[in-house]
Amino acid sequence: MKDFSGSLKALACVAVVATLAGCAAESRPSDPGFRPLPSGMSCQSVRSELNALDARGTAGKVEAVSAGRKVSDKDRADVQRYNTLLNYYLGGRCHV
């Protein structure tokens, strides 16, 4: 009869490592994963439009809207577009 104690120890070690890896994965915030860019858009085109909005001072407008200050309808539209583009950029993994 063969001695399976070495195999059982190896199997137990593998089970412990797999369990610990599963626990570690659960403790991290969940990643929503890759989202494809809308048709006709590329990482470069999204980055280009974000740069154009940055050049117009949209970052300050984003902060103003976040702080609850009043901004014009045009500025609010710029902020909304900026946030949409930023979601595309990050969701499409363009920053990686």
mmCIF file as gemmi writes it, N, C-alpha and C atoms, coordinates in Angstrom:
data_model
loop_
_atom_site.group_PDB
_atom_site.id
_atom_site.type_symbol
_atom_site.label_atom_id
_atom_site.label_alt_id
_atom_site.label_comp_id
_atom_site.label_asym_id
_atom_site.label_entity_id
_atom_site.label_seq_id
_atom_site.pdbx_PDB_ins_code
_atom_site.Cartn_x
_atom_site.Cartn_y
_atom_site.Cartn_z
_atom_site.occupancy
_atom_site.B_iso_or_equiv
_atom_site.pdbx_formal_charge
_atom_site.auth_seq_id
_atom_site.auth_asym_id
_atom_site.pdbx_PDB_model_num
ATOM 1 N N . MET Axp A 1 ? 0.839 -1.167 0 1 0 ? 1 A 1
ATOM 2 C CA . MET Axp A 1 ? 0 0 0 1 0 ? 1 A 1
ATOM 3 C C . MET Axp A 1 ? 0.893 1.242 0 1 0 ? 1 A 1
ATOM 4 N N . LYS Axp A 2 ? 0.526 2.234 -0.799 1 0 ? 2 A 1
ATOM 5 C CA . LYS Axp A 2 ? 1.324 3.442 -0.935 1 0 ? 2 A 1
ATOM 6 C C . LYS Axp A 2 ? 1.04 4.406 0.207 1 0 ? 2 A 1
ATOM 7 N N . ASP Axp A 3 ? 2.074 5.239 0.514 1 0 ? 3 A 1
ATOM 8 C CA . ASP Axp A 3 ? 1.928 6.26 1.553 1 0 ? 3 A 1
ATOM 9 C C . ASP Axp A 3 ? 1.481 7.557 0.884 1 0 ? 3 A 1
ATOM 10 N N . PHE Axp A 4 ? 0.292 8.002 1.194 1 0 ? 4 A 1
ATOM 11 C CA . PHE Axp A 4 ? -0.276 9.216 0.598 1 0 ? 4 A 1
ATOM 12 C C . PHE Axp A 4 ? -0.137 10.439 1.5 1 0 ? 4 A 1
ATOM 13 N N . SER Axp A 5 ? 0.583 10.343 2.588 1 0 ? 5 A 1
ATOM 14 C CA . SER Axp A 5 ? 0.666 11.461 3.535 1 0 ? 5 A 1
ATOM 15 C C . SER Axp A 5 ? 1.33 12.679 2.903 1 0 ? 5 A 1
ATOM 16 N N . GLY Axp A 6 ? 2.344 12.478 2.054 1 0 ? 6 A 1
ATOM 17 C CA . GLY Axp A 6 ? 2.999 13.61 1.377 1 0 ? 6 A 1
ATOM 18 C C . GLY Axp A 6 ? 2.037 14.304 0.427 1 0 ? 6 A 1
ATOM 19 N N . SER Axp A 7 ? 1.255 13.533 -0.302 1 0 ? 7 A 1
ATOM 20 C CA . SER Axp A 7 ? 0.273 14.101 -1.229 1 0 ? 7 A 1
ATOM 21 C C . SER Axp A 7 ? -0.83 14.846 -0.487 1 0 ? 7 A 1
ATOM 22 N N . LEU Axp A 8 ? -1.25 14.289 0.643 1 0 ? 8 A 1
ATOM 23 C CA . LEU Axp A 8 ? -2.289 14.941 1.426 1 0 ? 8 A 1
ATOM 24 C C . LEU Axp A 8 ? -1.789 16.264 2.007 1 0 ? 8 A 1
ATOM 25 N N . LYS Axp A 9 ? -0.526 16.295 2.447 1 0 ? 9 A 1
ATOM 26 C CA . LYS Axp A 9 ? 0.039 17.535 2.973 1 0 ? 9 A 1
ATOM 27 C C . LYS Axp A 9 ? 0.119 18.596 1.869 1 0 ? 9 A 1
ATOM 28 N N . ALA Axp A 10 ? 0.539 18.185 0.679 1 0 ? 10 A 1
ATOM 29 C CA . ALA Axp A 10 ? 0.628 19.116 -0.444 1 0 ? 10 A 1
ATOM 30 C C . ALA Axp A 10 ? -0.763 19.639 -0.807 1 0 ? 10 A 1
ATOM 31 N N . LEU Axp A 11 ? -1.736 18.761 -0.834 1 0 ? 11 A 1
ATOM 32 C CA . LEU Axp A 11 ? -3.104 19.153 -1.14 1 0 ? 11 A 1
ATOM 33 C C . LEU Axp A 11 ? -3.653 20.118 -0.085 1 0 ? 11 A 1
ATOM 34 N N . ALA Axp A 12 ? -3.336 19.865 1.181 1 0 ? 12 A 1
ATOM 35 C CA . ALA Axp A 12 ? -3.784 20.745 2.261 1 0 ? 12 A 1
ATOM 36 C C . ALA Axp A 12 ? -3.142 22.127 2.11 1 0 ? 12 A 1
ATOM 37 N N . CYS Axp A 13 ? -1.866 22.157 1.743 1 0 ? 13 A 1
ATOM 38 C CA . CYS Axp A 13 ? -1.179 23.445 1.549 1 0 ? 13 A 1
ATOM 39 C C . CYS Axp A 13 ? -1.813 24.227 0.407 1 0 ? 13 A 1
ATOM 40 N N . VAL Axp A 14 ? -2.115 23.544 -0.666 1 0 ? 14 A 1
ATOM 41 C CA . VAL Axp A 14 ? -2.747 24.201 -1.812 1 0 ? 14 A 1
ATOM 42 C C . VAL Axp A 14 ? -4.113 24.765 -1.404 1 0 ? 14 A 1
ATOM 43 N N . ALA Axp A 15 ? -4.866 24.015 -0.631 1 0 ? 15 A 1
ATOM 44 C CA . ALA Axp A 15 ? -6.186 24.47 -0.191 1 0 ? 15 A 1
ATOM 45 C C . ALA Axp A 15 ? -6.069 25.711 0.695 1 0 ? 15 A 1
ATOM 46 N N . VAL Axp A 16 ? -5.083 25.725 1.578 1 0 ? 16 A 1
ATOM 47 C CA . VAL Axp A 16 ? -4.894 26.88 2.463 1 0 ? 16 A 1
ATOM 48 C C . VAL Axp A 16 ? -4.511 28.109 1.656 1 0 ? 16 A 1
ATOM 49 N N . VAL Axp A 17 ? -3.585 27.943 0.713 1 0 ? 17 A 1
ATOM 50 C CA . VAL Axp A 17 ? -3.156 29.072 -0.118 1 0 ? 17 A 1
ATOM 51 C C . VAL Axp A 17 ? -4.327 29.6 -0.94 1 0 ? 17 A 1
ATOM 52 N N . ALA Axp A 18 ? -5.119 28.717 -1.522 1 0 ? 18 A 1
ATOM 53 C CA . ALA Axp A 18 ? -6.274 29.143 -2.316 1 0 ? 18 A 1
ATOM 54 C C . ALA Axp A 18 ? -7.285 29.896 -1.453 1 0 ? 18 A 1
ATOM 55 N N . THR Axp A 19 ? -7.499 29.434 -0.247 1 0 ? 19 A 1
ATOM 56 C CA . THR Axp A 19 ? -8.436 30.101 0.657 1 0 ? 19 A 1
ATOM 57 C C . THR Axp A 19 ? -7.934 31.49 1.021 1 0 ? 19 A 1
ATOM 58 N N . LEU Axp A 20 ? -6.651 31.602 1.349 1 0 ? 20 A 1
ATOM 59 C CA . LEU Axp A 20 ? -6.083 32.905 1.696 1 0 ? 20 A 1
ATOM 60 C C . LEU Axp A 20 ? -6.127 33.861 0.51 1 0 ? 20 A 1
ATOM 61 N N . ALA Axp A 21 ? -5.859 33.364 -0.682 1 0 ? 21 A 1
ATOM 62 C CA . ALA Axp A 21 ? -5.905 34.22 -1.873 1 0 ? 21 A 1
ATOM 63 C C . ALA Axp A 21 ? -7.329 34.719 -2.101 1 0 ? 21 A 1
ATOM 64 N N . GLY Axp A 22 ? -8.3 33.88 -1.864 1 0 ? 22 A 1
ATOM 65 C CA . GLY Axp A 22 ? -9.694 34.292 -2.019 1 0 ? 22 A 1
ATOM 66 C C . GLY Axp A 22 ? -10.08 35.361 -1.016 1 0 ? 22 A 1
ATOM 67 N N . CYS Axp A 23 ? -9.609 35.235 0.207 1 0 ? 23 A 1
ATOM 68 C CA . CYS Axp A 23 ? -9.891 36.248 1.232 1 0 ? 23 A 1
ATOM 69 C C . CYS Axp A 23 ? -9.228 37.572 0.891 1 0 ? 23 A 1
ATOM 70 N N . ALA Axp A 24 ? -8.008 37.51 0.393 1 0 ? 24 A 1
ATOM 71 C CA . ALA Axp A 24 ? -7.297 38.74 0.032 1 0 ? 24 A 1
ATOM 72 C C . ALA Axp A 24 ? -8.001 39.445 -1.113 1 0 ? 24 A 1
ATOM 73 N N . ALA Axp A 25 ? -8.508 38.676 -2.065 1 0 ? 25 A 1
ATOM 74 C CA . ALA Axp A 25 ? -9.196 39.279 -3.208 1 0 ? 25 A 1
ATOM 75 C C . ALA Axp A 25 ? -10.493 39.953 -2.773 1 0 ? 25 A 1
ATOM 76 N N . GLU Axp A 26 ? -11.162 39.395 -1.781 1 0 ? 26 A 1
ATOM 77 C CA . GLU Axp A 26 ? -12.427 39.962 -1.323 1 0 ? 26 A 1
ATOM 78 C C . GLU Axp A 26 ? -12.227 41.249 -0.53 1 0 ? 26 A 1
ATOM 79 N N . SER Axp A 27 ? -11.043 41.464 0.025 1 0 ? 27 A 1
ATOM 80 C CA . SER Axp A 27 ? -10.837 42.651 0.848 1 0 ? 27 A 1
ATOM 81 C C . SER Axp A 27 ? -10.56 43.899 0.016 1 0 ? 27 A 1
ATOM 82 N N . ARG Axp A 28 ? -10.22 43.738 -1.249 1 0 ? 28 A 1
ATOM 83 C CA . ARG Axp A 28 ? -9.97 44.886 -2.122 1 0 ? 28 A 1
ATOM 84 C C . ARG Axp A 28 ? -11.287 45.397 -2.692 1 0 ? 28 A 1
ATOM 85 N N . PRO Axp A 29 ? -11.35 46.708 -2.983 1 0 ? 29 A 1
ATOM 86 C CA . PRO Axp A 29 ? -12.564 47.223 -3.626 1 0 ? 29 A 1
ATOM 87 C C . PRO Axp A 29 ? -12.764 46.551 -4.989 1 0 ? 29 A 1
ATOM 88 N N . SER Axp A 30 ? -13.986 46.344 -5.336 1 0 ? 30 A 1
ATOM 89 C CA . SER Axp A 30 ? -14.25 45.656 -6.6 1 0 ? 30 A 1
ATOM 90 C C . SER Axp A 30 ? -13.987 46.59 -7.778 1 0 ? 30 A 1
ATOM 91 N N . ASP Axp A 31 ? -13.437 46.035 -8.814 1 0 ? 31 A 1
ATOM 92 C CA . ASP Axp A 31 ? -13.127 46.76 -10.037 1 0 ? 31 A 1
ATOM 93 C C . ASP Axp A 31 ? -14.266 46.499 -11.017 1 0 ? 31 A 1
ATOM 94 N N . PRO Axp A 32 ? -14.905 47.543 -11.537 1 0 ? 32 A 1
ATOM 95 C CA . PRO Axp A 32 ? -16.021 47.316 -12.445 1 0 ? 32 A 1
ATOM 96 C C . PRO Axp A 32 ? -15.589 46.675 -13.758 1 0 ? 32 A 1
ATOM 97 N N . GLY Axp A 33 ? -14.302 46.693 -14.04 1 0 ? 33 A 1
ATOM 98 C CA . GLY Axp A 33 ? -13.803 46.068 -15.255 1 0 ? 33 A 1
ATOM 99 C C . GLY Axp A 33 ? -13.834 47.005 -16.45 1 0 ? 33 A 1
ATOM 100 N N . PHE Axp A 34 ? -13.331 46.492 -17.534 1 0 ? 34 A 1
ATOM 101 C CA . PHE Axp A 34 ? -13.23 47.244 -18.783 1 0 ? 34 A 1
ATOM 102 C C . PHE Axp A 34 ? -14.611 47.519 -19.355 1 0 ? 34 A 1
ATOM 103 N N . ARG Axp A 35 ? -14.788 48.738 -19.852 1 0 ? 35 A 1
ATOM 104 C CA . ARG Axp A 35 ? -16.006 49.098 -20.581 1 0 ? 35 A 1
ATOM 105 C C . ARG Axp A 35 ? -15.574 49.653 -21.927 1 0 ? 35 A 1
ATOM 106 N N . PRO Axp A 36 ? -16.106 49.128 -23.011 1 0 ? 36 A 1
ATOM 107 C CA . PRO Axp A 36 ? -15.697 49.625 -24.324 1 0 ? 36 A 1
ATOM 108 C C . PRO Axp A 36 ? -16.111 51.081 -24.532 1 0 ? 36 A 1
ATOM 109 N N . LEU Axp A 37 ? -15.311 51.789 -25.29 1 0 ? 37 A 1
ATOM 110 C CA . LEU Axp A 37 ? -15.628 53.183 -25.612 1 0 ? 37 A 1
ATOM 111 C C . LEU Axp A 37 ? -16.801 53.224 -26.582 1 0 ? 37 A 1
ATOM 112 N N . PRO Axp A 38 ? -17.563 54.31 -26.567 1 0 ? 38 A 1
ATOM 113 C CA . PRO Axp A 38 ? -18.661 54.443 -27.532 1 0 ? 38 A 1
ATOM 114 C C . PRO Axp A 38 ? -18.13 54.4 -28.96 1 0 ? 38 A 1
ATOM 115 N N . SER Axp A 39 ? -18.981 54.017 -29.856 1 0 ? 39 A 1
ATOM 116 C CA . SER Axp A 39 ? -18.615 53.913 -31.264 1 0 ? 39 A 1
ATOM 117 C C . SER Axp A 39 ? -18.045 55.234 -31.779 1 0 ? 39 A 1
ATOM 118 N N . GLY Axp A 40 ? -16.948 55.155 -32.494 1 0 ? 40 A 1
ATOM 119 C CA . GLY Axp A 40 ? -16.332 56.332 -33.084 1 0 ? 40 A 1
ATOM 120 C C . GLY Axp A 40 ? -15.358 57.057 -32.166 1 0 ? 40 A 1
ATOM 121 N N . MET Axp A 41 ? -15.213 56.574 -30.94 1 0 ? 41 A 1
ATOM 122 C CA . MET Axp A 41 ? -14.289 57.213 -30.007 1 0 ? 41 A 1
ATOM 123 C C . MET Axp A 41 ? -13.078 56.305 -29.792 1 0 ? 41 A 1
ATOM 124 N N . SER Axp A 42 ? -11.941 56.947 -29.538 1 0 ? 42 A 1
ATOM 125 C CA . SER Axp A 42 ? -10.73 56.213 -29.189 1 0 ? 42 A 1
ATOM 126 C C . SER Axp A 42 ? -10.138 56.859 -27.955 1 0 ? 42 A 1
ATOM 127 N N . CYS Axp A 43 ? -9.177 56.207 -27.348 1 0 ? 43 A 1
ATOM 128 C CA . CYS Axp A 43 ? -8.518 56.793 -26.189 1 0 ? 43 A 1
ATOM 129 C C . CYS Axp A 43 ? -7.915 58.142 -26.543 1 0 ? 43 A 1
ATOM 130 N N . GLN Axp A 44 ? -7.355 58.231 -27.729 1 0 ? 44 A 1
ATOM 131 C CA . GLN Axp A 44 ? -6.723 59.479 -28.158 1 0 ? 44 A 1
ATOM 132 C C . GLN Axp A 44 ? -7.751 60.593 -28.327 1 0 ? 44 A 1
ATOM 133 N N . SER Axp A 45 ? -8.904 60.28 -28.905 1 0 ? 45 A 1
ATOM 134 C CA . SER Axp A 45 ? -9.913 61.322 -29.116 1 0 ? 45 A 1
ATOM 135 C C . SER Axp A 45 ? -10.507 61.785 -27.788 1 0 ? 45 A 1
ATOM 136 N N . VAL Axp A 46 ? -10.694 60.852 -26.85 1 0 ? 46 A 1
ATOM 137 C CA . VAL Axp A 46 ? -11.219 61.219 -25.536 1 0 ? 46 A 1
ATOM 138 C C . VAL Axp A 46 ? -10.2 62.087 -24.806 1 0 ? 46 A 1
ATOM 139 N N . ARG Axp A 47 ? -8.916 61.684 -24.855 1 0 ? 47 A 1
ATOM 140 C CA . ARG Axp A 47 ? -7.862 62.469 -24.19 1 0 ? 47 A 1
ATOM 141 C C . ARG Axp A 47 ? -7.748 63.859 -24.802 1 0 ? 47 A 1
ATOM 142 N N . SER Axp A 48 ? -7.898 63.942 -26.107 1 0 ? 48 A 1
ATOM 143 C CA . SER Axp A 48 ? -7.821 65.227 -26.795 1 0 ? 48 A 1
ATOM 144 C C . SER Axp A 48 ? -8.939 66.162 -26.335 1 0 ? 48 A 1
ATOM 145 N N . GLU Axp A 49 ? -10.149 65.627 -26.226 1 0 ? 49 A 1
ATOM 146 C CA . GLU Axp A 49 ? -11.273 66.452 -25.784 1 0 ? 49 A 1
ATOM 147 C C . GLU Axp A 49 ? -11.129 66.843 -24.315 1 0 ? 49 A 1
ATOM 148 N N . LEU Axp A 50 ? -10.618 65.932 -23.495 1 0 ? 50 A 1
ATOM 149 C CA . LEU Axp A 50 ? -10.359 66.269 -22.099 1 0 ? 50 A 1
ATOM 150 C C . LEU Axp A 50 ? -9.325 67.388 -21.996 1 0 ? 50 A 1
ATOM 151 N N . ASN Axp A 51 ? -8.281 67.316 -22.82 1 0 ? 51 A 1
ATOM 152 C CA . ASN Axp A 51 ? -7.251 68.365 -22.831 1 0 ? 51 A 1
ATOM 153 C C . ASN Axp A 51 ? -7.842 69.716 -23.22 1 0 ? 51 A 1
ATOM 154 N N . ALA Axp A 52 ? -8.737 69.71 -24.202 1 0 ? 52 A 1
ATOM 155 C CA . ALA Axp A 52 ? -9.374 70.949 -24.646 1 0 ? 52 A 1
ATOM 156 C C . ALA Axp A 52 ? -10.226 71.545 -23.526 1 0 ? 52 A 1
ATOM 157 N N . LEU Axp A 53 ? -10.954 70.697 -22.815 1 0 ? 53 A 1
ATOM 158 C CA . LEU Axp A 53 ? -11.767 71.174 -21.694 1 0 ? 53 A 1
ATOM 159 C C . LEU Axp A 53 ? -10.874 71.681 -20.559 1 0 ? 53 A 1
ATOM 160 N N . ASP Axp A 54 ? -9.77 70.997 -20.326 1 0 ? 54 A 1
ATOM 161 C CA . ASP Axp A 54 ? -8.815 71.461 -19.306 1 0 ? 54 A 1
ATOM 162 C C . ASP Axp A 54 ? -8.269 72.838 -19.662 1 0 ? 54 A 1
ATOM 163 N N . ALA Axp A 55 ? -7.964 73.045 -20.935 1 0 ? 55 A 1
ATOM 164 C CA . ALA Axp A 55 ? -7.419 74.331 -21.389 1 0 ? 55 A 1
ATOM 165 C C . ALA Axp A 55 ? -8.425 75.457 -21.184 1 0 ? 55 A 1
ATOM 166 N N . ARG Axp A 56 ? -9.721 75.126 -21.189 1 0 ? 56 A 1
ATOM 167 C CA . ARG Axp A 56 ? -10.765 76.142 -20.969 1 0 ? 56 A 1
ATOM 168 C C . ARG Axp A 56 ? -11.076 76.334 -19.486 1 0 ? 56 A 1
ATOM 169 N N . GLY Axp A 57 ? -10.33 75.66 -18.624 1 0 ? 57 A 1
ATOM 170 C CA . GLY Axp A 57 ? -10.524 75.841 -17.187 1 0 ? 57 A 1
ATOM 171 C C . GLY Axp A 57 ? -11.639 75.014 -16.581 1 0 ? 57 A 1
ATOM 172 N N . THR Axp A 58 ? -11.958 73.911 -17.194 1 0 ? 58 A 1
ATOM 173 C CA . THR Axp A 58 ? -13.074 73.097 -16.711 1 0 ? 58 A 1
ATOM 174 C C . THR Axp A 58 ? -12.786 72.468 -15.354 1 0 ? 58 A 1
ATOM 175 N N . ALA Axp A 59 ? -11.513 72.206 -15.05 1 0 ? 59 A 1
ATOM 176 C CA . ALA Axp A 59 ? -11.191 71.592 -13.753 1 0 ? 59 A 1
ATOM 177 C C . ALA Axp A 59 ? -11.688 72.469 -12.6 1 0 ? 59 A 1
ATOM 178 N N . GLY Axp A 60 ? -11.507 73.763 -12.706 1 0 ? 60 A 1
ATOM 179 C CA . GLY Axp A 60 ? -12.011 74.675 -11.677 1 0 ? 60 A 1
ATOM 180 C C . GLY Axp A 60 ? -13.527 74.682 -11.605 1 0 ? 60 A 1
ATOM 181 N N . LYS Axp A 61 ? -14.15 74.533 -12.762 1 0 ? 61 A 1
ATOM 182 C CA . LYS Axp A 61 ? -15.615 74.49 -12.8 1 0 ? 61 A 1
ATOM 183 C C . LYS Axp A 61 ? -16.14 73.217 -12.144 1 0 ? 61 A 1
ATOM 184 N N . VAL Axp A 62 ? -15.398 72.111 -12.339 1 0 ? 62 A 1
ATOM 185 C CA . VAL Axp A 62 ? -15.78 70.845 -11.704 1 0 ? 62 A 1
ATOM 186 C C . VAL Axp A 62 ? -15.756 71.019 -10.193 1 0 ? 62 A 1
ATOM 187 N N . GLU Axp A 63 ? -14.708 71.649 -9.7 1 0 ? 63 A 1
ATOM 188 C CA . GLU Axp A 63 ? -14.606 71.889 -8.253 1 0 ? 63 A 1
ATOM 189 C C . GLU Axp A 63 ? -15.731 72.796 -7.766 1 0 ? 63 A 1
ATOM 190 N N . ALA Axp A 64 ? -16.069 73.807 -8.546 1 0 ? 64 A 1
ATOM 191 C CA . ALA Axp A 64 ? -17.144 74.718 -8.162 1 0 ? 64 A 1
ATOM 192 C C . ALA Axp A 64 ? -18.474 73.989 -8.066 1 0 ? 64 A 1
ATOM 193 N N . VAL Axp A 65 ? -18.761 73.157 -9.048 1 0 ? 65 A 1
ATOM 194 C CA . VAL Axp A 65 ? -20.013 72.39 -9.033 1 0 ? 65 A 1
ATOM 195 C C . VAL Axp A 65 ? -20.014 71.415 -7.859 1 0 ? 65 A 1
ATOM 196 N N . SER Axp A 66 ? -18.867 70.759 -7.611 1 0 ? 66 A 1
ATOM 197 C CA . SER Axp A 66 ? -18.766 69.818 -6.485 1 0 ? 66 A 1
ATOM 198 C C . SER Axp A 66 ? -18.998 70.511 -5.156 1 0 ? 66 A 1
ATOM 199 N N . ALA Axp A 67 ? -18.551 71.757 -5.059 1 0 ? 67 A 1
ATOM 200 C CA . ALA Axp A 67 ? -18.714 72.519 -3.821 1 0 ? 67 A 1
ATOM 201 C C . ALA Axp A 67 ? -20.108 73.126 -3.699 1 0 ? 67 A 1
ATOM 202 N N . GLY Axp A 68 ? -20.923 72.989 -4.737 1 0 ? 68 A 1
ATOM 203 C CA . GLY Axp A 68 ? -22.293 73.497 -4.687 1 0 ? 68 A 1
ATOM 204 C C . GLY Axp A 68 ? -22.435 74.965 -5.051 1 0 ? 68 A 1
ATOM 205 N N . ARG Axp A 69 ? -21.379 75.539 -5.612 1 0 ? 69 A 1
ATOM 206 C CA . ARG Axp A 69 ? -21.473 76.948 -6.022 1 0 ? 69 A 1
ATOM 207 C C . ARG Axp A 69 ? -22.267 77.057 -7.312 1 0 ? 69 A 1
ATOM 208 N N . LYS Axp A 70 ? -22.804 78.229 -7.535 1 0 ? 70 A 1
ATOM 209 C CA . LYS Axp A 70 ? -23.581 78.465 -8.75 1 0 ? 70 A 1
ATOM 210 C C . LYS Axp A 70 ? -22.632 78.682 -9.919 1 0 ? 70 A 1
ATOM 211 N N . VAL Axp A 71 ? -22.968 78.028 -11.033 1 0 ? 71 A 1
ATOM 212 C CA . VAL Axp A 71 ? -22.224 78.212 -12.284 1 0 ? 71 A 1
ATOM 213 C C . VAL Axp A 71 ? -23.243 78.36 -13.402 1 0 ? 71 A 1
ATOM 214 N N . SER Axp A 72 ? -22.794 78.902 -14.525 1 0 ? 72 A 1
ATOM 215 C CA . SER Axp A 72 ? -23.706 79.09 -15.653 1 0 ? 72 A 1
ATOM 216 C C . SER Axp A 72 ? -24.104 77.734 -16.241 1 0 ? 72 A 1
ATOM 217 N N . ASP Axp A 73 ? -25.159 77.754 -17.028 1 0 ? 73 A 1
ATOM 218 C CA . ASP Axp A 73 ? -25.614 76.524 -17.679 1 0 ? 73 A 1
ATOM 219 C C . ASP Axp A 73 ? -24.535 75.975 -18.617 1 0 ? 73 A 1
ATOM 220 N N . LYS Axp A 74 ? -23.821 76.867 -19.31 1 0 ? 74 A 1
ATOM 221 C CA . LYS Axp A 74 ? -22.754 76.428 -20.21 1 0 ? 74 A 1
ATOM 222 C C . LYS Axp A 74 ? -21.633 75.759 -19.422 1 0 ? 74 A 1
ATOM 223 N N . ASP Axp A 75 ? -21.26 76.331 -18.288 1 0 ? 75 A 1
ATOM 224 C CA . ASP Axp A 75 ? -20.22 75.736 -17.456 1 0 ? 75 A 1
ATOM 225 C C . ASP Axp A 75 ? -20.674 74.392 -16.899 1 0 ? 75 A 1
ATOM 226 N N . ARG Axp A 76 ? -21.943 74.327 -16.512 1 0 ? 76 A 1
ATOM 227 C CA . ARG Axp A 76 ? -22.477 73.059 -16.003 1 0 ? 76 A 1
ATOM 228 C C . ARG Axp A 76 ? -22.457 71.989 -17.102 1 0 ? 76 A 1
ATOM 229 N N . ALA Axp A 77 ? -22.748 72.376 -18.333 1 0 ? 77 A 1
ATOM 230 C CA . ALA Axp A 77 ? -22.699 71.435 -19.457 1 0 ? 77 A 1
ATOM 231 C C . ALA Axp A 77 ? -21.26 70.973 -19.703 1 0 ? 77 A 1
ATOM 232 N N . ASP Axp A 78 ? -20.3 71.906 -19.581 1 0 ? 78 A 1
ATOM 233 C CA . ASP Axp A 78 ? -18.888 71.538 -19.72 1 0 ? 78 A 1
ATOM 234 C C . ASP Axp A 78 ? -18.475 70.532 -18.643 1 0 ? 78 A 1
ATOM 235 N N . VAL Axp A 79 ? -18.926 70.759 -17.426 1 0 ? 79 A 1
ATOM 236 C CA . VAL Axp A 79 ? -18.602 69.847 -16.319 1 0 ? 79 A 1
ATOM 237 C C . VAL Axp A 79 ? -19.206 68.471 -16.575 1 0 ? 79 A 1
ATOM 238 N N . GLN Axp A 80 ? -20.432 68.446 -17.04 1 0 ? 80 A 1
ATOM 239 C CA . GLN Axp A 80 ? -21.078 67.166 -17.322 1 0 ? 80 A 1
ATOM 240 C C . GLN Axp A 80 ? -20.333 66.425 -18.428 1 0 ? 80 A 1
ATOM 241 N N . ARG Axp A 81 ? -19.951 67.144 -19.487 1 0 ? 81 A 1
ATOM 242 C CA . ARG Axp A 81 ? -19.198 66.521 -20.584 1 0 ? 81 A 1
ATOM 243 C C . ARG Axp A 81 ? -17.845 66.021 -20.086 1 0 ? 81 A 1
ATOM 244 N N . TYR Axp A 82 ? -17.178 66.815 -19.265 1 0 ? 82 A 1
ATOM 245 C CA . TYR Axp A 82 ? -15.882 66.432 -18.712 1 0 ? 82 A 1
ATOM 246 C C . TYR Axp A 82 ? -16.007 65.139 -17.903 1 0 ? 82 A 1
ATOM 247 N N . ASN Axp A 83 ? -17.015 65.074 -17.039 1 0 ? 83 A 1
ATOM 248 C CA . ASN Axp A 83 ? -17.217 63.872 -16.222 1 0 ? 83 A 1
ATOM 249 C C . ASN Axp A 83 ? -17.54 62.656 -17.08 1 0 ? 83 A 1
ATOM 250 N N . THR Axp A 84 ? -18.341 62.849 -18.109 1 0 ? 84 A 1
ATOM 251 C CA . THR Axp A 84 ? -18.665 61.751 -19.023 1 0 ? 84 A 1
ATOM 252 C C . THR Axp A 84 ? -17.407 61.246 -19.723 1 0 ? 84 A 1
ATOM 253 N N . LEU Axp A 85 ? -16.613 62.187 -20.244 1 0 ? 85 A 1
ATOM 254 C CA . LEU Axp A 85 ? -15.372 61.801 -20.927 1 0 ? 85 A 1
ATOM 255 C C . LEU Axp A 85 ? -14.403 61.116 -19.975 1 0 ? 85 A 1
ATOM 256 N N . LEU Axp A 86 ? -14.328 61.611 -18.75 1 0 ? 86 A 1
ATOM 257 C CA . LEU Axp A 86 ? -13.438 61.003 -17.77 1 0 ? 86 A 1
ATOM 258 C C . LEU Axp A 86 ? -13.871 59.572 -17.465 1 0 ? 86 A 1
ATOM 259 N N . ASN Axp A 87 ? -15.173 59.344 -17.37 1 0 ? 87 A 1
ATOM 260 C CA . ASN Axp A 87 ? -15.683 57.974 -17.165 1 0 ? 87 A 1
ATOM 261 C C . ASN Axp A 87 ? -15.336 57.078 -18.348 1 0 ? 87 A 1
ATOM 262 N N . TYR Axp A 88 ? -15.46 57.594 -19.567 1 0 ? 88 A 1
ATOM 263 C CA . TYR Axp A 88 ? -15.06 56.825 -20.747 1 0 ? 88 A 1
ATOM 264 C C . TYR Axp A 88 ? -13.578 56.49 -20.688 1 0 ? 88 A 1
ATOM 265 N N . TYR Axp A 89 ? -12.772 57.49 -20.343 1 0 ? 89 A 1
ATOM 266 C CA . TYR Axp A 89 ? -11.314 57.349 -20.336 1 0 ? 89 A 1
ATOM 267 C C . TYR Axp A 89 ? -10.885 56.294 -19.318 1 0 ? 89 A 1
ATOM 268 N N . LEU Axp A 90 ? -11.436 56.384 -18.121 1 0 ? 90 A 1
ATOM 269 C CA . LEU Axp A 90 ? -11.069 55.426 -17.069 1 0 ? 90 A 1
ATOM 270 C C . LEU Axp A 90 ? -11.666 54.056 -17.324 1 0 ? 90 A 1
ATOM 271 N N . GLY Axp A 91 ? -12.933 54.015 -17.752 1 0 ? 91 A 1
ATOM 272 C CA . GLY Axp A 91 ? -13.588 52.738 -18.019 1 0 ? 91 A 1
ATOM 273 C C . GLY Axp A 91 ? -12.983 52.002 -19.195 1 0 ? 91 A 1
ATOM 274 N N . GLY Axp A 92 ? -12.484 52.762 -20.172 1 0 ? 92 A 1
ATOM 275 C CA . GLY Axp A 92 ? -11.852 52.147 -21.334 1 0 ? 92 A 1
ATOM 276 C C . GLY Axp A 92 ? -10.412 51.767 -21.092 1 0 ? 92 A 1
ATOM 277 N N . ARG Axp A 93 ? -9.953 51.976 -19.869 1 0 ? 93 A 1
ATOM 278 C CA . ARG Axp A 93 ? -8.572 51.645 -19.471 1 0 ? 93 A 1
ATOM 279 C C . ARG Axp A 93 ? -7.541 52.413 -20.298 1 0 ? 93 A 1
ATOM 280 N N . CYS Axp A 94 ? -7.885 53.618 -20.706 1 0 ? 94 A 1
ATOM 281 C CA . CYS Axp A 94 ? -6.967 54.447 -21.497 1 0 ? 94 A 1
ATOM 282 C C . CYS Axp A 94 ? -5.792 54.918 -20.663 1 0 ? 94 A 1
ATOM 283 N N . HIS Axp A 95 ? -5.952 54.978 -19.368 1 0 ? 95 A 1
ATOM 284 C CA . HIS Axp A 95 ? -4.904 55.463 -18.473 1 0 ? 95 A 1
ATOM 285 C C . HIS Axp A 95 ? -3.856 54.406 -18.154 1 0 ? 95 A 1
ATOM 286 N N . VAL Axp A 96 ? -4.094 53.187 -18.551 1 0 ? 96 A 1
ATOM 287 C CA . VAL Axp A 96 ? -3.17 52.089 -18.23 1 0 ? 96 A 1
ATOM 288 C C . VAL Axp A 96 ? -2.065 52.017 -19.24 1 0 ? 96 A 1
